[in-house]
């Protein structure tokens, strides 16, 4: 049966209950931490959520009971979510909870549930009429379009991470090692008010810039080097991600051509962003420019990826897949993603320019607003 629309302190949970706990599912077991956070605001290294049509059970162990209780007390709505403490194991607690509520069809997140967990639950519930059903991306698709609060957080995070980039690239000098620069970046991210880096900071210098996901190493900057900086931060649970390239001294003509081509591809991708367009079309716009410059083979990754609670989430902006688990979803207002075309030439170097954007009613808003020029220091 479909649940009526609800209001309250957990509007995302209420909207999800209305949309997804219906004729097909009586309950959904949410095991992916970012999805639990999205629906409830609870953040911990462990925790599960059993969602039913008119209630939900937040399952945590003793490490997080106090945190969870404070979250629910602050909501002033004890009926919205019940707190369930793990006594022996998460698997046993979930089985006991499901037995108590007795939903006939319980969905579980197939991408975030281990085979051993699934088999354990099947055995534990074998004497009941409760059926476990695989689900894919139900909460992730709800997360795809950001609400006003999420966009406000990402907008502030974009301003802050752009400030970190400006500061770091202005302080690059010969003699610094990649690891030293990465440590400076990570410290600056925290000083800017972020909880920490959104992923392992990438600092690549000289020929290492040809490695799209290079790990910072002992190599030290020398005059004439390219420096690729790719980093992000987490603000109130939401991730941003930005990349720029700096030249220590006047760059050779080849590097200028690379940069100009990538910048044009970046601009073409942004120009393609409007409500209703497919993500693969945005990728195609960037890829076509690089192919026109004779650099199509030097662009091996996608043009972008979704941003939000995770640094890589839907949508995927890349080449069309021959086979996909789901049809491609058109962009709509509130979708947030990166635009990051790049070219890489083994043994020589590479260029990538990355910004974060949110789709608006008429096009897009740039969240990381700063110059795309090749900075020479």
C-alpha positions, -999 to +999 in steps of 0.1 A: +000+000+000+012+035-008+020+058+021+005+093+023+028+123+019+042+133+052+060+163+067+082+165+097+119+167+108+130+141+083+116+154+050+139+133+028+129+101+046+093+110+044+095+117+006+114+084+001+088+065+021+060+079-001+078+072-033+094+038-027+077+018+001+047+008-019+030-022-037+064-038-045+082-033-012+069-033+024+103-022+037+139-013+026+170-022+045+195+007+039+231-005+046+251+021+027+263+048+051+259+078+027+223+067+021+216+064+058+230+100+062+209+113+034+177+100+049+183+107+085+213+130+091+231+102+110+268+100+103+289+071+116+313+044+103+285+018+110+247+019+111+217+006+091+182+019+085+150-002+081+125+020+062+088+011+063+058+031+050+051+050+082+082+045+104+119+038+103+144+020+126+179+034+129+202+005+139+235+015+156+260-001+180+272+012+213+297+035+198+270+056+182+240+053+206+246+087+222+250+104+189+219+088+174+198+096+205+208+133+203+199+134+167+165+119+173+159+140+204+167+171+185+140+162+159+112+163+185+095+135+167+100+101+183+075+085+160+095+092+128+125+070+137+130+045+164+165+038+178+175+002+179+208-007+196+229-037+184+234-062+212+254-090+194+257-082+157+241-061+131+229-091+112+212-106+142+196-073+152+182-068+117+168-103+116+151-098+150+137-064+139+123-077+107+107-106+126+091-081+150+077-059+122+070-088+098+071-069+064+065-095+037+088-080+011+121-065+024+143-048-002+180-047+004+208-026-013+224-052-035+255-031-042+261-025-005+252-059+010+278-087+011+270-121-001+276-135+034+251-110+049+225-119+024+229-156+029+229-152+067+196-133+066+181-159+042+189-186+067+177-166+097+144-158+081+139-192+064+111-202+087+091-171+079+071-158+049+094-128+047+111-124+013+144-105+006+144-086-027+174-071-044+172-033-051+196-011-070+202+027-065+168+035-049+183+060-025+210+071-049+184+082-074+166+101-047+199+118-040+205+128-076+185+161-075+198+182-046+174+203-025+180+239-016+198+231+016+222+207-002+229+233-029+236+260-004+262+237+013+278+228-020+278+265-031+296+275+001+320+245-003+328+256-039+337+291-028+360+277-001+378+252-022+384+277-049+400+299-023+423+270-013+433+265-049+442+302-054+463+301-022+481+269-029+490+276-065+504+311-056+528+295-031+544+269-054+582+272-056+611+251-070+624+226-044+590+216-029+582+179-032+549+166-044+543+151-009+551+184+008+526+203-015+500+176-008+504+180+029+501+218+025+469+213+005+454+190+031+462+214+059+447+244+040+415+224+034+410+220+071+419+256+078+393+267+053+367+250+075+363+216+058+361+184+078+389+171+057+398+161+021+371+145+000+397+121-014+434+115-015+449+148-028+466+146-062+498+166-068+516+157-100+547+175-113+566+175-146+561+142-166+539+129-137+511+152-149+505+126-176+492+103-149+455+113-144+454+100-108+491+103-099+501+097-062+522+125-047+558+112-045+593+125-036+598+144-069+608+180-063+597+210-084+622+225-108+618+256-130+598+249-161+577+222-145+539+218-149+521+212-116+487+195-116+466+200-084+434+180-080+418+181-045+385+185-027+369+190+007+340+177+027+317+204+042+288+194+064+289+160+047+291+172+011+320+170-013+335+194-038+364+187-063+386+210-084+416+207-106+440+234-120+474+233-136+503+257-129+535+263-148+567+272-130+580+296-156+570+302-192+555+269-206+566+255-240+543+260-270+531+224-268+518+229-233+500+261-243+483+241-271+472+214-247+458+239-223+440+259-249+424+227-263+413+215-228+399+250-220+378+249-252+366+214-243+357+226-208+338+256-223+320+233-248+309+210-220+295+238-200+277+253-230+259+219-234+245+219-199+208+226-200+178+208-184+168+178-204+201+170-220+217+136-215+250+134-195+266+116-225+258+146-247+279+169-223+308+144-226+304+143-264+306+181-266+340+181-247+353+151-266+345+165-300+366+196-293+396+176-283+392+154-314+391+185-335+425+195-320+439+160-327+439+151-291+410+128-288+431+097-281+448+117-252+414+120-234+408+086-218+384+093-189+349+107-187+341+144-187+326+144-152+309+127-123+282+135-099+290+152-066+272+152-032+275+131-001+301+110-021+327+125-043+318+101-071+280+095-075+254+098-102+254+111-129+283+097-150+293+120-178+312+097-202+308+078-234+276+059-238+278+023-224+270-006-247+251-021-218+237-005-187+217-015-157+194+015-161+185+039-189+205+072-189+187+099-169+185+134-184+199+163-164+174+184-145+177+214-121+194+205-089+218+179-103+254+187-093+285+173-111+321+180-122+332+191-157+369+179-161+382+173-196+419+165-198+447+154-221+477+132-211+509+124-231+530+097-215+565+109-206+557+145-214+528+158-193+491+165-191+464+191-185+431+188-167+407+216-158+379+207-134+350+227-120+318+219-101+284+229-115+247+227-106+220+225-133+195+254-131+162+261-148+180+278-177+215+262-178+240+259-150+256+277-121+294+274-116+301+265-080+339+268-083+342+302-100+379+310-108+401+317-137+408+289-163+440+306-174+473+286-173+488+303-143+526+310-146+545+315-114 
